[in-house]
Amino acid sequence: MLSIGVGFIAYMATAVILAYRVEAGLLLTDLNIMRDISFFSPAFYAGVFAATLSSALGSMVAAPRTLYALGEHGVIPASRYFATASASGQPRNAVILTGAVSLILCLSDRWTRLRNY
């Protein structure tokens, strides 16, 4: 619960600081405004990297387990296949599918276009 509160305060403080330091038109047009107004740009890049990495890791952990749970309860087609776990209890088939979809998206041109949007 503390992490949610700290995250909320950080995001609200960022919005307030941007509102006072940058004019509204520039916020709409300059996608790099945070980097441009940061006091120490390497810290900005480190923060972006850490946020991206934690988000990616969280998704890679949660997605296969969610797919496994949906398969276990018969919610999706091919439920038996995704409800299969390895001897150690890991949702192996769901991990394979999640990894394959992630890899395909990362290598596809559509992902590049979405990222640049």
For each residue, the residues with C-beta under 8 A, 3 or more apart:
1: 4 5
2: 5 6
3: 6 7
4: 1 7 8
5: 1 2 8 9
6: 2 3 9 10
7: 3 4 10 11
8: 4 5 11 12
9: 5 6 12 13
10: 6 7 13 14
11: 7 8 14 15
12: 8 9 15 16
13: 9 10 16 17
14: 10 11 17 18 34
15: 11 12 18 19
16: 12 13 19 20
17: 13 14 20 21
18: 14 15 21 22 27 33 34
19: 15 16 22
20: 16 17
21: 17 18 37
22: 18 19 26 27 33 37
23: 26 27
24: 27 28
25: 28 29
26: 22 23 29 30 33
27: 18 22 23 24 30 33
28: 24 25
29: 25 26
30: 26 27 33 36
31:
32: 35 36
33: 18 22 26 27 30 36 37
34: 14 18 37 38 44
35: 32 38 41 44 45
36: 30 32 33
37: 21 22 33 34
38: 34 35 41 43 44
39: 43
40: 43 44
41: 35 38 44 45
42: 45 46
43: 38 39 40 46 47
44: 34 35 38 40 41 47 48
45: 35 41 42 48 49
46: 42 43 49 50
47: 43 44 50 51
48: 44 45 51 52
49: 45 46 52 53
50: 46 47 53 54
51: 47 48 54 55
52: 48 49 55 56
53: 49 50 56 57
54: 50 51 57 58
55: 51 52 58 59
56: 52 53 59 60
57: 53 54 60 61
58: 54 55 61 62
59: 55 56 62 63
60: 56 57 63 64 98 99 102
61: 57 58 64 65
62: 58 59 65 66
63: 59 60 66 67 94 98
64: 60 61 67 68 91 94 95 97 98
65: 61 62 68 69 91 94
66: 62 63 69 70
67: 63 64 70 71 76 82 91 94 97 98
68: 64 65 71 72 82 83 85 91 94
69: 65 66 72 73
70: 66 67 73 75 76 79 82
71: 67 68 74 75 76 78 79 80 81 82 83 84 94
72: 68 69 79 82 83
73: 69 70 79
74: 71 79
75: 70 71 79
76: 67 70 71 79 82
77:
78: 71 81 82
79: 70 71 72 73 74 75 76 82 83
80: 71 83 84
81: 71 78 84 93
82: 67 68 70 71 72 76 78 79 91 93 94 97
83: 68 71 72 79 80
84: 71 80 81 91 92 93
85: 68 89 90 91 92
86: 89 90 91 92
87:
88:
89: 85 86
90: 85 86 95
91: 64 65 67 68 82 84 85 86 94 95
92: 84 85 86 95 96
93: 81 82 84 96 97
94: 63 64 65 67 68 71 82 91 97 98
95: 64 90 91 92 98 99
96: 92 93 99 100
97: 64 67 82 93 94 100 101
98: 60 63 64 67 94 95 101 102
99: 60 95 96 102 103
100: 96 97 103 104
101: 97 98 104 105
102: 60 98 99 105 106
103: 99 100 106 107
104: 100 101 107 108
105: 101 102 108 110 111
106: 102 103 111
107: 103 104 111
108: 104 105 111 112
109: 112 113
110: 105 113 114
111: 105 106 107 108 114 115
112: 108 109 115 116
113: 109 110 116 117
114: 110 111 117
115: 111 112
116: 112 113
117: 113 114
